[in-house]
Amino acid sequence: ATNGDGWISNSGWLSTRDPCLPPPDTGSNGIWYGIDCISGEVTHLDLSANKLSGTLPPQLALLSHSLQFIDISFNSGGYGHLHGTLPSQFGKFTELDVFALRA
């Protein structure tokens, strides 16, 4: 929905691996670009200035019980082109503290 193949950084996003599992060869927290986890739950999503294009997928609401921070700012102009309305499922976020959408 957001043209992941065209992102500046998309490591891990085409993987079926759990985004909160550390890579086998390092102790870092996950291999998915822009994802941070606490206790095995995705809590932060930072894809700012990453050439996202298209619409936000309603499947993000699957993280509604744990996601605290979303930053998809600066994905317009030469940095991508997000458009459309926010999916109604976004109203289900119970832990979200920050939702950055700057152009």
C-alpha positions in Angstrom: 0.0 0.0 0.0 3.0 2.4 0.5 5.3 1.1 -2.2 7.8 -0.6 0.0 10.1 -1.5 -2.9 10.6 2.2 -3.5 11.5 3.1 0.1 14.9 4.5 0.9 15.3 1.9 3.7 13.0 -1.2 3.7 15.2 -3.9 5.3 13.1 -6.6 6.9 9.7 -5.4 5.5 9.5 -8.1 3.0 10.4 -10.7 5.6 8.0 -13.1 7.3 10.2 -13.0 10.4 8.8 -11.5 13.6 9.9 -7.9 13.6 10.7 -8.1 17.3 13.1 -11.0 17.2 16.8 -10.0 17.1 18.8 -11.0 14.1 20.6 -14.3 14.6 24.1 -12.7 14.5 23.6 -9.6 16.6 22.0 -8.5 19.9 20.1 -5.6 18.3 16.3 -5.2 18.6 14.9 -6.6 15.4 15.8 -6.4 11.8 12.9 -4.4 10.4 13.8 -0.8 9.5 12.0 1.8 11.7 10.6 -0.7 14.2 11.3 -0.7 17.9 10.0 -3.3 20.3 9.5 -3.8 24.0 8.9 -7.2 25.5 8.2 -8.7 22.0 5.6 -6.0 21.1 6.0 -3.4 18.4 5.9 0.0 20.1 7.5 2.5 17.7 7.2 2.9 13.9 9.4 5.5 12.4 9.3 5.7 8.6 9.8 9.4 8.3 11.5 10.8 5.1 11.5 7.3 3.6 9.7 7.8 0.3 6.4 6.2 1.4 3.8 6.5 -1.4 0.2 5.5 -1.6 -2.2 5.0 1.3 -1.7 3.8 4.8 -2.8 0.1 5.2 -5.6 -0.6 7.7 -3.5 -3.6 8.8 -1.4 -1.2 11.0 -4.4 -1.4 13.4 -3.2 -4.9 14.2 -0.7 -3.1 16.4 -3.3 -1.1 18.2 -2.7 -2.7 21.5 1.0 -1.9 21.6 2.0 0.9 19.2 2.9 4.1 21.1 4.7 6.1 18.4 4.2 6.6 14.7 6.2 9.0 12.6 5.5 9.1 8.9 6.3 12.7 8.4 8.2 14.1 5.4 6.9 11.6 3.0 5.7 14.1 0.4 7.3 15.9 -2.5 10.7 14.3 -3.3 10.4 12.1 -0.3 7.3 10.2 -1.5 3.6 10.8 -1.7 1.2 9.6 0.9 -2.4 10.3 0.2 -6.0 9.4 1.1 -7.7 9.3 4.4 -6.7 7.6 7.6 -8.2 4.1 7.8 -11.1 4.0 10.3 -9.2 1.2 12.1 -6.8 3.8 13.4 -9.4 4.8 15.9 -8.6 1.5 17.7 -5.1 2.6 18.9 -5.3 2.5 22.7 -1.6 3.2 23.5 -0.7 5.7 20.8 1.0 8.9 22.3 2.6 10.4 19.1 1.3 10.4 15.5 3.6 12.6 13.4 2.3 13.5 9.9 4.2 16.6 8.8 4.5 17.2 5.1 
